Amino acid sequence: QGWGNRKGTIVVRLMRRPPRDEVQAVVAEDTSLFGVAPHAWEDGLVELDAAHPIVSQAEAGDTLSFLRNAGGGGGHSLSVKSFRVELALRPGAIG
């Protein structure tokens, strides 16, 4: 995130396309997946358990959307070097 006030976050959204609707809806959202970004490069790891709304509200056919939020106002930036998502589902976990 560089210098100055720390505002940058990574956001994850659980998205669902309702029947006969062309626009995906946000079902659940975590606006601070890794917390507020530090000023120096840092590795991060987040595990979401079954109680987290992104997991507990998921249904077959849903998608995940990840966004970068650099913060409000002008002059903010948030850089991500590498981003990887791994999903491990139990059999029958999503109906």
Secondary structure, DSSP 8 states (H G I E B T S, - for coil): --SSS---EEEEEEEE--TT-SS-EEEEEETTTT-S--SS---------TTSHHHHT--TT-EEEEEEE--SSSS-----S---------TTS--
